[in-house]
Amino acid sequence: MKKNTIYIIALLVSALSNNLFAQQLTTTGAMNTMDKTGFAPQIWLDTINNKSHLYALEPYEKLQGEITIVDGKPFFVTAYIEGKSKIGQSWDIKSPFFVSANVTNWKAFELTDDISSVSDIQTIVADIAKANGYDTNTPFPFKLEGLLEQATFHIVTPRSNDITGYRENVNQQLFPFDNIKGQIIGFYSENHQGIFTGSKSFIHVHFLKNDQTFMGHLDKIKTSKSNLTLYLPSKSTSSTIRE
């Protein structure tokens, strides 16, 4: 009887932990419902109640650029001029779709393989999460910190000539880098394609340079496993997805 009671308690603790883990992630709007110019902002960042330890990814209103929130600090970036980007910080900005999570404590993991593509990140994150008891059917945030030997990022640009920064036939600008240090902020979900991940991907990833002079959406990456550390939310502090 005592053994059965202990087993039942363990199951309840595990179920509660997974449920709390799921509850920390929030979405607003969706990729697949944006009109082509992104004229329908679904969230004003300044209205978010709990900004402490917030992590989030989204495009900047009217597809003017990218937004990344890192540990409660909101960064936005634009690329109106060829070869140049401009980064700033503000809560007084809007977005057509939004995925976020408040994470107070992270747990570090060594990478299992080198990374040669964004899809490698998806595989490695899923494998390490499963191996450490995370439920990959539940969406979750993650981050990678360290050195990217080679990487290419994009910043979206306005699609309409009545928006500042519009350039004809230019929907985004690419920025390649070698040996750049910073952190990749990502969200993993096997059930939100077209919502906050692409139609053929389970992850959405942005990058913020350590000196905070550049930020963008990660398109390509190549680096050794020894250069990066993976962080997953501590299940004991993680908190059903809200949409």
C-alpha positions as protocol buffer text, in pm:
chain_id: "A"
residue {
  index: 1
  type: MET
  ca { x: 0 y: 0 z: 0 }
}
residue {
  index: 2
  type: LYS
  ca { x: 279 y: 241 z: 93 }
}
residue {
  index: 3
  type: LYS
  ca { x: 463 y: 175 z: -234 }
}
residue {
  index: 4
  type: ASN
  ca { x: 142 y: 236 z: -433 }
}
residue {
  index: 5
  type: THR
  ca { x: 86 y: 565 z: -250 }
}
residue {
  index: 6
  type: ILE
  ca { x: 441 y: 681 z: -324 }
}
residue {
  index: 7
  type: TYR
  ca { x: 398 y: 584 z: -691 }
}
residue {
  index: 8
  type: ILE
  ca { x: 69 y: 774 z: -722 }
}
residue {
  index: 9
  type: ILE
  ca { x: 223 y: 1084 z: -558 }
}
residue {
  index: 10
  type: ALA
  ca { x: 515 y: 1067 z: -802 }
}
residue {
  index: 11
  type: LEU
  ca { x: 275 y: 1052 z: -1097 }
}
residue {
  index: 12
  type: LEU
  ca { x: 79 y: 1350 z: -965 }
}
residue {
  index: 13
  type: VAL
  ca { x: 396 y: 1554 z: -914 }
}
residue {
  index: 14
  type: SER
  ca { x: 511 y: 1470 z: -1267 }
}
residue {
  index: 15
  type: ALA
  ca { x: 174 y: 1563 z: -1418 }
}
residue {
  index: 16
  type: LEU
  ca { x: 161 y: 1889 z: -1222 }
}
residue {
  index: 17
  type: SER
  ca { x: 513 y: 1978 z: -1330 }
}
residue {
  index: 18
  type: ASN
  ca { x: 431 y: 1924 z: -1699 }
}
residue {
  index: 19
  type: ASN
  ca { x: 106 y: 2119 z: -1666 }
}
residue {
  index: 20
  type: LEU
  ca { x: 282 y: 2413 z: -1499 }
}
residue {
  index: 21
  type: PHE
  ca { x: 549 y: 2397 z: -1768 }
}
residue {
  index: 22
  type: ALA
  ca { x: 283 y: 2437 z: -2037 }
}
residue {
  index: 23
  type: GLN
  ca { x: 108 y: 2726 z: -1866 }
}
residue {
  index: 24
  type: GLN
  ca { x: 400 y: 2963 z: -1893 }
}
residue {
  index: 25
  type: LEU
  ca { x: 376 y: 3003 z: -2272 }
}
residue {
  index: 26
  type: THR
  ca { x: 135 y: 3253 z: -2429 }
}
residue {
  index: 27
  type: THR
  ca { x: 46 y: 3329 z: -2792 }
}
residue {
  index: 28
  type: THR
  ca { x: -144 y: 3618 z: -2950 }
}
residue {
  index: 29
  type: GLY
  ca { x: -236 y: 3634 z: -3320 }
}
residue {
  index: 30
  type: ALA
  ca { x: -76 y: 3406 z: -3578 }
}
residue {
  index: 31
  type: MET
  ca { x: 161 y: 3407 z: -3874 }
}
residue {
  index: 32
  type: ASN
  ca { x: -102 y: 3262 z: -4105 }
}
residue {
  index: 33
  type: THR
  ca { x: -363 y: 3527 z: -4029 }
}
residue {
  index: 34
  type: MET
  ca { x: -146 y: 3831 z: -4101 }
}
residue {
  index: 35
  type: ASP
  ca { x: -236 y: 4025 z: -4413 }
}
residue {
  index: 36
  type: LYS
  ca { x: 49 y: 4078 z: -4653 }
}
residue {
  index: 37
  type: THR
  ca { x: 152 y: 4413 z: -4505 }
}
residue {
  index: 38
  type: GLY
  ca { x: 108 y: 4322 z: -4138 }
}
residue {
  index: 39
  type: PHE
  ca { x: -138 y: 4606 z: -4081 }
}
residue {
  index: 40
  type: ALA
  ca { x: -331 y: 4431 z: -3806 }
}
residue {
  index: 41
  type: PRO
  ca { x: -136 y: 4451 z: -3479 }
}
residue {
  index: 42
  type: GLN
  ca { x: -273 y: 4204 z: -3224 }
}
residue {
  index: 43
  type: ILE
  ca { x: -76 y: 4318 z: -2922 }
}
residue {
  index: 44
  type: TRP
  ca { x: 68 y: 4639 z: -2781 }
}
residue {
  index: 45
  type: LEU
  ca { x: 368 y: 4535 z: -2576 }
}
residue {
  index: 46
  type: ASP
  ca { x: 313 y: 4802 z: -2313 }
}
residue {
  index: 47
  type: THR
  ca { x: -14 y: 4628 z: -2213 }
}
residue {
  index: 48
  type: ILE
  ca { x: 166 y: 4311 z: -2098 }
}
residue {
  index: 49
  type: ASN
  ca { x: 114 y: 4282 z: -1724 }
}
residue {
  index: 50
  type: ASN
  ca { x: 406 y: 4066 z: -1620 }
}
residue {
  index: 51
  type: LYS
  ca { x: 721 y: 4181 z: -1797 }
}
residue {
  index: 52
  type: SER
  ca { x: 973 y: 4045 z: -1548 }
}
residue {
  index: 53
  type: HIS
  ca { x: 1188 y: 3766 z: -1693 }
}
residue {
  index: 54
  type: LEU
  ca { x: 979 y: 3778 z: -2013 }
}
residue {
  index: 55
  type: TYR
  ca { x: 1110 y: 3616 z: -2332 }
}
residue {
  index: 56
  type: ALA
  ca { x: 928 y: 3672 z: -2661 }
}
residue {
  index: 57
  type: LEU
  ca { x: 959 y: 3677 z: -3041 }
}
residue {
  index: 58
  type: GLU
  ca { x: 749 y: 3862 z: -3296 }
}
residue {
  index: 59
  type: PRO
  ca { x: 765 y: 4088 z: -3602 }
}
residue {
  index: 60
  type: TYR
  ca { x: 751 y: 4465 z: -3554 }
}
residue {
  index: 61
  type: GLU
  ca { x: 414 y: 4628 z: -3645 }
}
residue {
  index: 62
  type: LYS
  ca { x: 347 y: 4656 z: -4021 }
}
residue {
  index: 63
  type: LEU
  ca { x: 646 y: 4430 z: -4079 }
}
residue {
  index: 64
  type: GLN
  ca { x: 884 y: 4715 z: -4007 }
}
residue {
  index: 65
  type: GLY
  ca { x: 1137 y: 4479 z: -3850 }
}
residue {
  index: 66
  type: GLU
  ca { x: 1182 y: 4223 z: -3572 }
}
residue {
  index: 67
  type: ILE
  ca { x: 1114 y: 4223 z: -3196 }
}
residue {
  index: 68
  type: THR
  ca { x: 1287 y: 4009 z: -2936 }
}
residue {
  index: 69
  type: ILE
  ca { x: 1230 y: 4033 z: -2562 }
}
residue {
  index: 70
  type: VAL
  ca { x: 1514 y: 3895 z: -2352 }
}
residue {
  index: 71
  type: ASP
  ca { x: 1474 y: 3860 z: -1977 }
}
residue {
  index: 72
  type: GLY
  ca { x: 1229 y: 4149 z: -1958 }
}
residue {
  index: 73
  type: LYS
  ca { x: 1415 y: 4379 z: -2199 }
}
residue {
  index: 74
  type: PRO
  ca { x: 1233 y: 4461 z: -2529 }
}
residue {
  index: 75
  type: PHE
  ca { x: 1455 y: 4500 z: -2836 }
}
residue {
  index: 76
  type: PHE
  ca { x: 1332 y: 4601 z: -3182 }
}
residue {
  index: 77
  type: VAL
  ca { x: 1534 y: 4626 z: -3501 }
}
residue {
  index: 78
  type: THR
  ca { x: 1475 y: 4778 z: -3845 }
}
residue {
  index: 79
  type: ALA
  ca { x: 1671 y: 4760 z: -4172 }
}
residue {
  index: 80
  type: TYR
  ca { x: 1547 y: 5044 z: -4389 }
}
residue {
  index: 81
  type: ILE
  ca { x: 1884 y: 5115 z: -4553 }
}
residue {
  index: 82
  type: GLU
  ca { x: 2079 y: 4859 z: -4756 }
}
residue {
  index: 83
  type: GLY
  ca { x: 2349 y: 4695 z: -4544 }
}
residue {
  index: 84
  type: LYS
  ca { x: 2246 y: 4868 z: -4222 }
}
residue {
  index: 85
  type: SER
  ca { x: 2029 y: 4783 z: -3923 }
}
residue {
  index: 86
  type: LYS
  ca { x: 1915 y: 4994 z: -3631 }
}
residue {
  index: 87
  type: ILE
  ca { x: 1831 y: 4851 z: -3290 }
}
residue {
  index: 88
  type: GLY
  ca { x: 1642 y: 5009 z: -3002 }
}
residue {
  index: 89
  type: GLN
  ca { x: 1453 y: 4932 z: -2683 }
}
residue {
  index: 90
  type: SER
  ca { x: 1090 y: 5019 z: -2608 }
}
residue {
  index: 91
  type: TRP
  ca { x: 764 y: 4873 z: -2477 }
}
residue {
  index: 92
  type: ASP
  ca { x: 566 y: 5127 z: -2682 }
}
residue {
  index: 93
  type: ILE
  ca { x: 552 y: 4907 z: -2993 }
}
residue {
  index: 94
  type: LYS
  ca { x: 299 y: 4665 z: -3146 }
}
residue {
  index: 95
  type: SER
  ca { x: 306 y: 4331 z: -3325 }
}
residue {
  index: 96
  type: PRO
  ca { x: 73 y: 4124 z: -3550 }
}
residue {
  index: 97
  type: PHE
  ca { x: 158 y: 3800 z: -3368 }
}
residue {
  index: 98
  type: PHE
  ca { x: 339 y: 3719 z: -3047 }
}
residue {
  index: 99
  type: VAL
  ca { x: 473 y: 3421 z: -2853 }
}
residue {
  index: 100
  type: SER
  ca { x: 610 y: 3469 z: -2505 }
}
residue {
  index: 101
  type: ALA
  ca { x: 701 y: 3304 z: -2176 }
}
residue {
  index: 102
  type: ASN
  ca { x: 818 y: 3419 z: -1834 }
}
residue {
  index: 103
  type: VAL
  ca { x: 1118 y: 3213 z: -1727 }
}
residue {
  index: 104
  type: THR
  ca { x: 1285 y: 3282 z: -1396 }
}
residue {
  index: 105
  type: ASN
  ca { x: 1520 y: 2985 z: -1381 }
}
residue {
  index: 106
  type: TRP
  ca { x: 1697 y: 2798 z: -1661 }
}
residue {
  index: 107
  type: LYS
  ca { x: 1882 y: 2467 z: -1659 }
}
residue {
  index: 108
  type: ALA
  ca { x: 2199 y: 2429 z: -1867 }
}
residue {
  index: 109
  type: PHE
  ca { x: 2275 y: 2134 z: -2098 }
}
residue {
  index: 110
  type: GLU
  ca { x: 2578 y: 2048 z: -2310 }
}
residue {
  index: 111
  type: LEU
  ca { x: 2507 y: 2008 z: -2681 }
}
residue {
  index: 112
  type: THR
  ca { x: 2519 y: 1656 z: -2822 }
}
residue {
  index: 113
  type: ASP
  ca { x: 2622 y: 1746 z: -3178 }
}
residue {
  index: 114
  type: ASP
  ca { x: 2767 y: 2023 z: -3392 }
}
residue {
  index: 115
  type: ILE
  ca { x: 2518 y: 2256 z: -3558 }
}
residue {
  index: 116
  type: SER
  ca { x: 2513 y: 2305 z: -3935 }
}
residue {
  index: 117
  type: SER
  ca { x: 2160 y: 2439 z: -3985 }
}
residue {
  index: 118
  type: VAL
  ca { x: 1857 y: 2575 z: -3802 }
}
residue {
  index: 119
  type: SER
  ca { x: 1694 y: 2232 z: -3843 }
}
residue {
  index: 120
  type: ASP
  ca { x: 1987 y: 2089 z: -3644 }
}
residue {
  index: 121
  type: ILE
  ca { x: 1887 y: 2319 z: -3357 }
}
residue {
  index: 122
  type: GLN
  ca { x: 1534 y: 2177 z: -3371 }
}
residue {
  index: 123
  type: THR
  ca { x: 1662 y: 1819 z: -3357 }
}
residue {
  index: 124
  type: ILE
  ca { x: 1913 y: 1882 z: -3079 }
}
residue {
  index: 125
  type: VAL
  ca { x: 1666 y: 2076 z: -2862 }
}
residue {
  index: 126
  type: ALA
  ca { x: 1403 y: 1801 z: -2901 }
}
residue {
  index: 127
  type: ASP
  ca { x: 1650 y: 1520 z: -2829 }
}
residue {
  index: 128
  type: ILE
  ca { x: 1794 y: 1683 z: -2518 }
}
residue {
  index: 129
  type: ALA
  ca { x: 1449 y: 1782 z: -2391 }
}
residue {
  index: 130
  type: LYS
  ca { x: 1315 y: 1426 z: -2430 }
}
residue {
  index: 131
  type: ALA
  ca { x: 1625 y: 1273 z: -2272 }
}
residue {
  index: 132
  type: ASN
  ca { x: 1574 y: 1494 z: -1966 }
}
residue {
  index: 133
  type: GLY
  ca { x: 1205 y: 1433 z: -1909 }
}
residue {
  index: 134
  type: TYR
  ca { x: 1051 y: 1728 z: -2092 }
}
residue {
  index: 135
  type: ASP
  ca { x: 726 y: 1667 z: -2280 }
}
residue {
  index: 136
  type: THR
  ca { x: 790 y: 1784 z: -2638 }
}
residue {
  index: 137
  type: ASN
  ca { x: 416 y: 1771 z: -2710 }
}
residue {
  index: 138
  type: THR
  ca { x: 401 y: 2078 z: -2488 }
}
residue {
  index: 139
  type: PRO
  ca { x: 537 y: 2406 z: -2634 }
}
residue {
  index: 140
  type: PHE
  ca { x: 835 y: 2554 z: -2453 }
}
residue {
  index: 141
  type: PRO
  ca { x: 1098 y: 2829 z: -2482 }
}
residue {
  index: 142
  type: PHE
  ca { x: 1471 y: 2763 z: -2499 }
}
residue {
  index: 143
  type: LYS
  ca { x: 1792 y: 2957 z: -2547 }
}
residue {
  index: 144
  type: LEU
  ca { x: 2145 y: 2892 z: -2670 }
}
residue {
  index: 145
  type: GLU
  ca { x: 2436 y: 3106 z: -2557 }
}
residue {
  index: 146
  type: GLY
  ca { x: 2788 y: 3133 z: -2695 }
}
residue {
  index: 147
  type: LEU
  ca { x: 2973 y: 3165 z: -3027 }
}
residue {
  index: 148
  type: LEU
  ca { x: 2826 y: 3124 z: -3376 }
}
residue {
  index: 149
  type: GLU
  ca { x: 3113 y: 3057 z: -3615 }
}
residue {
  index: 150
  type: GLN
  ca { x: 2899 y: 3138 z: -3921 }
}
residue {
  index: 151
  type: ALA
  ca { x: 2546 y: 3274 z: -3921 }
}
residue {
  index: 152
  type: THR
  ca { x: 2300 y: 3460 z: -4143 }
}
residue {
  index: 153
  type: PHE
  ca { x: 2005 y: 3654 z: -4010 }
}
residue {
  index: 154
  type: HIS
  ca { x: 1717 y: 3837 z: -4173 }
}
residue {
  index: 155
  type: ILE
  ca { x: 1521 y: 4144 z: -4073 }
}
residue {
  index: 156
  type: VAL
  ca { x: 1183 y: 4190 z: -4241 }
}
residue {
  index: 157
  type: THR
  ca { x: 1114 y: 4521 z: -4415 }
}
residue {
  index: 158
  type: PRO
  ca { x: 787 y: 4703 z: -4496 }
}
residue {
  index: 159
  type: ARG
  ca { x: 574 y: 4571 z: -4786 }
}
residue {
  index: 160
  type: SER
  ca { x: 378 y: 4892 z: -4854 }
}
residue {
  index: 161
  type: ASN
  ca { x: 502 y: 5229 z: -4986 }
}
residue {
  index: 162
  type: ASP
  ca { x: 301 y: 5420 z: -4725 }
}
residue {
  index: 163
  type: ILE
  ca { x: 523 y: 5280 z: -4447 }
}
residue {
  index: 164
  type: THR
  ca { x: 855 y: 5438 z: -4357 }
}
residue {
  index: 165
  type: GLY
  ca { x: 1144 y: 5228 z: -4483 }
}
residue {
  index: 166
  type: TYR
  ca { x: 963 y: 5072 z: -4779 }
}
residue {
  index: 167
  type: ARG
  ca { x: 1182 y: 4968 z: -5072 }
}
residue {
  index: 168
  type: GLU
  ca { x: 1030 y: 4824 z: -5386 }
}
residue {
  index: 169
  type: ASN
  ca { x: 1071 y: 4445 z: -5419 }
}
residue {
  index: 170
  type: VAL
  ca { x: 1256 y: 4422 z: -5087 }
}
residue {
  index: 171
  type: ASN
  ca { x: 1073 y: 4221 z: -4820 }
}
residue {
  index: 172
  type: GLN
  ca { x: 1371 y: 4149 z: -4596 }
}
residue {
  index: 173
  type: GLN
  ca { x: 1740 y: 4218 z: -4563 }
}
residue {
  index: 174
  type: LEU
  ca { x: 2005 y: 3953 z: -4493 }
}
residue {
  index: 175
  type: PHE
  ca { x: 2299 y: 4000 z: -4255 }
}
residue {
  index: 176
  type: PRO
  ca { x: 2584 y: 3743 z: -4258 }
}
residue {
  index: 177
  type: PHE
  ca { x: 2833 y: 3724 z: -3971 }
}
residue {
  index: 178
  type: ASP
  ca { x: 3143 y: 3525 z: -3875 }
}
residue {
  index: 179
  type: ASN
  ca { x: 3236 y: 3449 z: -3514 }
}
residue {
  index: 180
  type: ILE
  ca { x: 2953 y: 3640 z: -3350 }
}
residue {
  index: 181
  type: LYS
  ca { x: 2877 y: 3598 z: -2980 }
}
residue {
  index: 182
  type: GLY
  ca { x: 2534 y: 3625 z: -2826 }
}
residue {
  index: 183
  type: GLN
  ca { x: 2222 y: 3433 z: -2745 }
}
residue {
  index: 184
  type: ILE
  ca { x: 1963 y: 3256 z: -2956 }
}
residue {
  index: 185
  type: ILE
  ca { x: 1612 y: 3286 z: -2813 }
}
residue {
  index: 186
  type: GLY
  ca { x: 1374 y: 3019 z: -2940 }
}
residue {
  index: 187
  type: PHE
  ca { x: 1034 y: 2860 z: -2899 }
}
residue {
  index: 188
  type: TYR
  ca { x: 964 y: 2492 z: -2973 }
}
residue {
  index: 189
  type: SER
  ca { x: 623 y: 2348 z: -3062 }
}
residue {
  index: 190
  type: GLU
  ca { x: 506 y: 2048 z: -3260 }
}
residue {
  index: 191
  type: ASN
  ca { x: 153 y: 2188 z: -3273 }
}
residue {
  index: 192
  type: HIS
  ca { x: 183 y: 2555 z: -3372 }
}
residue {
  index: 193
  type: GLN
  ca { x: 303 y: 2553 z: -3732 }
}
residue {
  index: 194
  type: GLY
  ca { x: 168 y: 2864 z: -3900 }
}
residue {
  index: 195
  type: ILE
  ca { x: 94 y: 3016 z: -3559 }
}
residue {
  index: 196
  type: PHE
  ca { x: 437 y: 3108 z: -3428 }
}
residue {
  index: 197
  type: THR
  ca { x: 660 y: 2867 z: -3623 }
}
residue {
  index: 198
  type: GLY
  ca { x: 692 y: 2823 z: -3999 }
}
residue {
  index: 199
  type: SER
  ca { x: 476 y: 2572 z: -4184 }
}
residue {
  index: 200
  type: LYS
  ca { x: 765 y: 2323 z: -4204 }
}
residue {
  index: 201
  type: SER
  ca { x: 934 y: 2387 z: -3872 }
}
residue {
  index: 202
  type: PHE
  ca { x: 883 y: 2326 z: -3502 }
}
residue {
  index: 203
  type: ILE
  ca { x: 1097 y: 2621 z: -3391 }
}
residue {
  index: 204
  type: HIS
  ca { x: 1113 y: 3000 z: -3422 }
}
residue {
  index: 205
  type: VAL
  ca { x: 1451 y: 3151 z: -3338 }
}
residue {
  index: 206
  type: HIS
  ca { x: 1594 y: 3502 z: -3303 }
}
residue {
  index: 207
  type: PHE
  ca { x: 1944 y: 3617 z: -3206 }
}
residue {
  index: 208
  type: LEU
  ca { x: 2071 y: 3903 z: -2990 }
}
residue {
  index: 209
  type: LYS
  ca { x: 2439 y: 3995 z: -3002 }
}
residue {
  index: 210
  type: ASN
  ca { x: 2615 y: 4019 z: -2667 }
}
residue {
  index: 211
  type: ASP
  ca { x: 2685 y: 4391 z: -2701 }
}
residue {
  index: 212
  type: GLN
  ca { x: 2320 y: 4448 z: -2803 }
}
residue {
  index: 213
  type: THR
  ca { x: 2418 y: 4621 z: -3129 }
}
residue {
  index: 214
  type: PHE
  ca { x: 2244 y: 4366 z: -3354 }
}
residue {
  index: 215
  type: MET
  ca { x: 1936 y: 4146 z: -3344 }
}
residue {
  index: 216
  type: GLY
  ca { x: 1762 y: 3940 z: -3611 }
}
residue {
  index: 217
  type: HIS
  ca { x: 1580 y: 3622 z: -3713 }
}
residue {
  index: 218
  type: LEU
  ca { x: 1822 y: 3329 z: -3749 }
}
residue {
  index: 219
  type: ASP
  ca { x: 1825 y: 3172 z: -4098 }
}
residue {
  index: 220
  type: LYS
  ca { x: 2157 y: 2989 z: -4121 }
}
residue {
  index: 221
  type: ILE
  ca { x: 2411 y: 2870 z: -3865 }
}
residue {
  index: 222
  type: LYS
  ca { x: 2727 y: 2663 z: -3845 }
}
residue {
  index: 223
  type: THR
  ca { x: 2917 y: 2612 z: -3523 }
}
residue {
  index: 224
  type: SER
  ca { x: 3077 y: 2348 z: -3304 }
}
residue {
  index: 225
  type: LYS
  ca { x: 2884 y: 2193 z: -3017 }
}
residue {
  index: 226
  type: SER
  ca { x: 3155 y: 2316 z: -2780 }
}
residue {
  index: 227
  type: ASN
  ca { x: 3074 y: 2679 z: -2865 }
}
residue {
  index: 228
  type: LEU
  ca { x: 2717 y: 2683 z: -2734 }
}
residue {
  index: 229
  type: THR
  ca { x: 2525 y: 2591 z: -2419 }
}
residue {
  index: 230
  type: LEU
  ca { x: 2157 y: 2501 z: -2434 }
}
residue {
  index: 231
  type: TYR
  ca { x: 1919 y: 2627 z: -2166 }
}
residue {
  index: 232
  type: LEU
  ca { x: 1572 y: 2488 z: -2097 }
}
residue {
  index: 233
  type: PRO
  ca { x: 1329 y: 2627 z: -1837 }
}
residue {
  index: 234
  type: SER
  ca { x: 1361 y: 2463 z: -1499 }
}
residue {
  index: 235
  type: LYS
  ca { x: 1054 y: 2241 z: -1472 }
}
residue {
  index: 236
  type: SER
  ca { x: 1022 y: 2317 z: -1102 }
}
residue {
  index: 237
  type: THR
  ca { x: 960 y: 2685 z: -1178 }
}
residue {
  index: 238
  type: SER
  ca { x: 776 y: 2656 z: -1510 }
}
residue {
  index: 239
  type: SER
  ca { x: 421 y: 2703 z: -1503 }
}
residue {
  index: 240
  type: THR
  ca { x: -204 y: 2500 z: -2061 }
}
residue {
  index: 241
  type: ILE
  ca { x: -98 y: 2717 z: -2336 }
}
residue {
  index: 242
  type: ARG
  ca { x: -305 y: 3037 z: -2356 }
}
residue {
  index: 243
  type: GLU
  ca { x: -410 y: 3174 z: -2695 }
}
